[in-house]
Amino acid sequence: METKKVWFVTGASKGLGLNLVKKLLAEGYRVAATSRNADSLIKEIGSASETFLPLEVNLKENSSVKEAVEKSIAHFGQLDVIVNNAGYAQVGSLEELSDEESRENFDVNVFGALNVVRNVMPYLRNQRSGNIFNISSVAGFSGGFAGWGIYCSTKFAMAGFTEALAEEVKEFGVKATVVYPGYFRTEFLTKGSIRTPENAIEDYKMARESQQLHLDTINGNQMNDPEKGAEVLIAMSKEEHPPVHLLLGNETIDLLKNKIDILTQDAEKWKNYTLSTAYTELS
């Protein structure tokens, strides 16, 4: 008889995280789920039980994350699959956003995920198994969106540290995957979830147009189903050799190809300069 794995999912009160937790519980898995507000988890999913543990966590505080991991181990006796899903989008041009607005996005999206990795790895390393899914974004490999520079840079950071993590933990039988979701029909682009600049500068017309396009047009019309996204993550957790990079969403392949084309064209066009820096005897 298969022993169902124990999952630890951050940002589980809405969006992809909520869909994933509901599907996991429906399929008999045990889940520790985190949110800034445990009541929101209880309202959406239910109270603590043998299979579900709602946890109120401040991901920016290492001690809060450590306590949540310890409670999960105490409740279920093990952890197997970790999903760093929590995050939000801070929009605004780089000039518009204050130091506080920019750092807050990094604190949640990047350092929050690192707090989770740091505190789960002792358990995964000791048991010589486990999966870590770090939810980045298409904005984690394609940053050409005016007004999204800080958010993109947080997601690029997740991709970078996940590549290193995958190398660091493979000797312990632990797998790390960075997931790049495209546009999924969740609350992610609603005005209650996305943060706009406190001090907008009127001159930045492209940034405002992109912001309004996402809030008014793309929101509610995203082409991807979060329930199907959750199914893919569950399927990946069963793979013996899951990928380090996982594109998730109908449009992500085209966006990746476009980025590769841009990189290739720039590299070819400026190759003479690129190669001109070697010492003469090596060139």
N, C-alpha and C positions, 0 to 999 in steps of 0.2 A: 504493500500500500504506500502510495506517495505521501511523503510528509510535506505539507504545503509550506512554502518559504514565508519568512516574516519580512514585511516591507516597512521602510521608514520613509515617509513622503513629506516634504516641506511644502508650504504654500498650498495646503490641501482643502481650503474652504471654498474655493471656486476654480473655474477654468479647467485646464487640463488635469491639474492635481485632484480636483474633486471628482472628475469623471474617472480618473484612474483608481482612486480609493473605492468608489462605488462598485466598479467592475471587479476589483480584487476581492472585495468582501462577498460579492455575488458568486464568485468562483471558489470561495472557501479559503482564501488566504487570510493571514493575520496581518493587521496593519496598525502601525503607530503613525498618527497623522499630526502635523503641526500647523499652527496658525498663530497670528498675533493675538487672536481672541478665541479661546477654546469654545465659548458659547456658539460662535458661528459654525464650528465643526459639529457640535452637539445638535444644533438646529437642523443642519443639513443631513447628518448621518445618524446621530444617535449618541447615547451615553456610552461610557466605557463598558466593555464586555470581555468575554474570553477571546474574541477575535478583533476587537477594535479598541484603540487607546487614543483618545483626543488629548493633545498636549498644547498648552499655551507657551509659546517660545518667542523670545527676542533673539533672532538670529545674529544680531550685531554683537551680542554678548556671549563670549565663549563659555562663561559659567552657566548661562541659561541653556545653551546647546548641550553642554556636558551633562547637565541634570536631566534633560529630556532623553538623551541616549541611555543614561543609567536607568531611568524609569522604564524605558522600553525593554531593556535587557531583563530587568527585575520582573516585568509583567509577562513577557513571552519566553524568556530564557535564551533568546538568540536574536540575531539580526542577520539577514541575508542579502536584501536588495535595498539600496539607498537611492532615493531620487531627490536631487537638489533642484526643486521646481520653483521655489519662491523667488519672486523678483517683480520689478515694475519698470515702466518706461518713463524716464525723465526726458521730455522733449524740450527743444530750445537750442538755438545756435550756441557755439562755444563762447562767444562774446557775451551773450545774454545771461547765461547761467552763472550764478554765484559759486564761490568755492564751496559753500555749504550744500547747495543743491547738487553739485557734481559729486562731492564726497559721499553724500547720503546714498546716491544711486550705487556707487562702488561698495559702500558699507553693506548694503543689502544683497546686491547681485553677486558680488565677488567675495568679499570677506565673510559674508554669511555662509556661503557655500564652503569656503575654506574652513570655517569653524566646524561645520558638519564633518568634512573629510578628516580633520585632525582628531575628532572625538570618536568616530566610528572605526577608524583604521586599527586601533589596538585590538578590537574584537575580531574584525575580519582577518587581520594578520595572524592572530592566534588560532583561529579556526581554519586557516588556509583555504578560504573560499569567500565568495561574495561578488556582487555586482554594484558598481556605482554609476548611475546615470546623471550626468550634469546637463540640465536643460539650458542650452544656449538659445540661438535664434538664427534665422537667415541673416539677421543683422550681425551675426558672429563671424560671417565670412564675406559679407558684402556690405560695405559701409557707405555706399554712395547715396545716402539719403540726407538731404539738407534738413538740418534741425534735429538730427538724431545722433549726433556725434558722441555724446556721453554714453547714451544707452548702447550704441554699437560697440564702443570701446569696452564696456563691461562684458559684453558677450564675446568679443574677441579674446578678452582675458580668460574667460571660462574655457574657451577652446584651447588656449595655450597651456593652461595648467593641467587640463585633462590629458593632453598628449603626454606631458611629463609624468603625470600620475600613472597613466597606463604602463609606462616603462618601469616606474618605481615599484609597482605592486604586483607585477605579473609573476615575480619569483615566489609570491605567497599564494598564487592561485586566484588572485582577485582581479576582476576585469573592470576597466573604466571606459565609459563611452560618453562622448559629447554629442548631444542631440540638437539638431538644428531645425526647429519647427518653422514652418511658413505661417501663413495666415490661417488660424483656426477660429471657428465661430464660438468664441468665449467672451467674457466681459473685459478682456485685456485692453481693448481700445475704447472702453466707455470713459466718460468724463470722471467717474468716481475712481477709476483705476489708474489712469494715466496722469502724469503731473506736467503741467505747463509752466513756463518760466514766470517767476514773480515780477520780473522787470523786462517785459518784452520791448524790443527795439523795432520801431515801425519800418525801418529800412529793409529788414529781412523778409522780403516778400516771398521768396521760395520756401523759406522755413515755415512761414505761416500757412502757405498753400498746402504744403505737405502735411502739416499738423491738422488742418481742416479736412483734407482729403481722408486721412485716417479716421478722424472722429465722426465725420458726417457721411462719408460714402462707403469706405471699406468696412467700418464697424457694422456688424449685422449681415454683411454680405460675403464674409470670408468663405472660401471654397472648401475648407477642410473641416471634417467632423471630429471633435475631440474624443468621442467614444472610440472611433477607429484608431485615433492616435494612441489611446490607452491600450488597445488590443495589441498594437505593434510593440509597445514597451514590454508588455507581459510576454509576448512571443520572444523578444530579444533576450529576456532574462533566462529563457530555457535553452538558448543557444550555447553550445560548448565553446565556440570561439566568436563572440559578438564583436562587431566592428568598433574601432576607436571613434570613427566618425559615422553618424547616422543622420541622413537627411530625412525629414519628416514633413510631407506635404506636397501637394500636386505641383506647385510652382517652383519648388526648391531646386530641382535638377536644372531648369533653364537659368535660374539665377546663378548657380554654381558655374555653368558653362560660360555665361557672360563674364563672370569674374576671371575665369581662367583665360578667356580670350583677351581681356583687357591687360592682364599681367603678361601674357605671351607677346602681345603686340608691343607693349612698352619695352619689354626685355629685348626683343629683336631690333626695334628702332634705335635703341640707345646702347646696343651691345658693344660698339667700339669704345665708348666711354667706360662701360662696365669692365672691359678687359684691359683697359689702358693703365690700370694701377699696379700691375705686377712689376717686380724688379725686371730690368731689361734681360738678364740672363735666363729668366723663367718664362718670358713671353715668346 
